Amino acid sequence: MGGYLMSSNSLMKGAAILTIGLFLSKALGLIYIFPFYAIIGESNVALYSYAYIPYSIMLTFAISGAPNAVAKFVSKYNTLGDYDTGRRLMRSGLFVMLGTGLISFIALFTLATPIAEMVIKSEEQVFTVAQIANVIRWLSLALLVVPFMSLWRGFFQGYGIMTPTAISQLVEQIVRVAFLLIASFLVMIVFSGKVETAISMAVFAAFVGAIAAMFVLLYYWRKYVPEFDRLRATSISSGEHISMVTIYKEILTYSIPFAFVGMADPLFQLVDMLTFNDAMTSIGLAKVTDEYFGMINFLTNKIVMIPVMLASGLSMALIPVITRYYTQGAQTSLRYTVDKTFQIILFVMLPATVGIMTLSYEIYYAFYSKSEAGATILMHYAPIAILFALFAVTAALMQGINYQKWVVFSLLTGIFMKLALNIPLIKLFAADGSIIATGIGYTTAIAINVAVIVIVLNYRPTVVLKRFVLIALVTATMAVVVLGVKWILALIVGEPDTKWLAILYVVVCAPLGALAYAAITLKIGLAQNVLGERITRITNKLGL
């Protein structure tokens, strides 16, 4: 390293490594669903998701935004030349994280049965309380390791060293997915075992993956600790001796907003977990409620999250940029960045969403199985992807301008709306009611975030609205192209009534739709205006 203050090239390289690592990790976390689905079957997916929703929330509590908060804290004091304070946090923080992990494990393990009892509302449902509780207990073991690792990753990031985080997350995901698929295949296919056993092994894979990641972090710690020790020997005091109480107060100030943003999707899903089955049972749909719950909160969610990954990456990159402009008082640059961010999100998410809606039947069949219900839910759920992305980005903007408390308020308000509307809307519209309630909840949270951004930054979204109209028109044209290609394919090869034909439709229609969108936006200059100078240089070289 040769010192803490790294060159801009090193920082860019680190950011690229982290982004690529996170993307590959998230991609693996989506792709494994398809073979896993084929092994355990559609009707059993809900059992897997019932365990992961409370686990995700408990994990967020255990970690409490530690990676980002610790990175921010360590970076701050390292910049002041005070390397000792960050090391003190690392030393005591590891024990704290082991403690929070242990407490979270005990809590989830103990509460497994009460949680399962809240899910099962009818004897007609596919699963029993004992089955759900057993799967939750197997998954809870991961809480013993994951929080401990999160602090380690944050410490490395505070020094601008992104490789350990990226590689450890990638290894964690590879080992988890490999163990999950092999174990579930052996249980279900080779030994013809019980679904409950297969899913228990599948969720236990989170613990196995975490252990693998911990060994990766240990390797990097041994590699870099001599340099950390050298820097610590040159450490200068940043003022008065900082007590551990003061350190943890500062960490909590940073971490709570990060934790809440990370819990957004699991909290909305938790509302479904606690109310969906009860509402569906009350309208006589107890036999299909587990299957529909799995479709909404797991199967279709995984598909729509594919384009949302871009928003997640953008929001991670956005916070330091916005913070720098805000601290410098560069209002013009700040408003320009906000404007450009909204344009990019709409430019990518709107066509992606409409594309998923247009090909919902073929996509669901290609990835999972032939299901009119699943395809309909995917088509209706797809627009929520835009809301996921907008919430992630507006929350990042708010954190960048130090309005973290408003992020917490907006999210809690959105969840309250979901909680208040979920049961009545499900009773009116069945499974679609849950999707509508989620949409209203996220829209409420986004509206609050945007209102704060507009007021604080004196921001006017005039350009964004104009570009939105243009993006919408081009997207509509793209949809017509996709529908036309579908019609031609139907004439040539017939309707997509087999999995291979469904795959063919997706493989042909999706790229042609994307090509049409890209060609039109480049031709009219929309892509250049939204994506910037690099696209302009490329189009000039191509003579477009």
Secondary structure, DSSP 4 states (H G I P E B T S, - for coil): --SSS--HHHHHHHHHHHHHHHHHHHHHHHHTHHHHHHHH-GGGHHHHHHHHHHHHHHHHHHHTTHHHHHHHHHHHHHHTT-HHHHHHHHHHHHHHHHHHHHHHHHHHHHHHHHHHHHH---TTSSS-HHHHHHHHHHHHGGGGTHHHHHHHHHHHHHTT--HHHHHHHHHHHHHHHHHHHHHHHIIIIIS---HHHHHHHHHHHHHHHHHHHHHHHHHHHHHHHHHHHHHHHT----SSPPPHHHHHHHHHHHHHHHHHHHTHHHHHHHHHHHHHHHHHHHTT-HHHHHHHHHIIIIIHHHHHHHHHHHHHHHHHHHHHHHHHHHHHT-HHHHHHHHHHHHHHHHHHHHHHHHHHHHTHHHHHHHHT---HHHHHHHHHHTTHHHHHHHHHHHHHHHHHTT-HHHHHHHHHHHHHHHHHHHHHHHHHHTHHHHHHHHHHHHHHHHHHHHHHHHHHHT---HHHHHHHHHHHHHHHHHHHHHHHHHHHHHHHH----SHHHHHHHHHHHHHHHHHHHHHHHHHTTHHHHHH-HHHHHHHHHHT-
